[in-house]
Amino acid sequence: MAERLKLASLLDDTPVKLTVELPAAVHRDLVAYGEAMAKEGGRIVEPAKLAPVMLARFMTTDRAFARMKRRGGPPT
């Protein structure tokens, strides 16, 4: 059975501009991930489009962060 990527497709959403510096290895992996998405039948996705979706997925699967959000924010 072929392995499936965690990200299937990207939704269009109104973006907020954020500038970040990534280590070269992270950038290379983002490029490779975008290419892997194309091989699964999609199109090549550029790193700038992948990073926000991956960050969102990470935060939605972080149980401690979800509990914190339910409680109304970070502890003071």
Residue pairs with C-beta under 8 A, 6 or more apart in sequence:
4 40
5 33
5 36
5 37
5 40
6 57
7 33
7 37
7 50
7 53
7 54
7 57
9 42
10 45
10 49
10 50
10 53
15 52
20 51
22 30
22 47
22 51
27 47
30 47
30 50
30 51
31 47
33 45
33 50
34 44
34 45
34 46
34 47
34 49
34 50
35 44
37 43
37 44
37 45
38 44
38 45
59 65
60 66
68 74
68 75
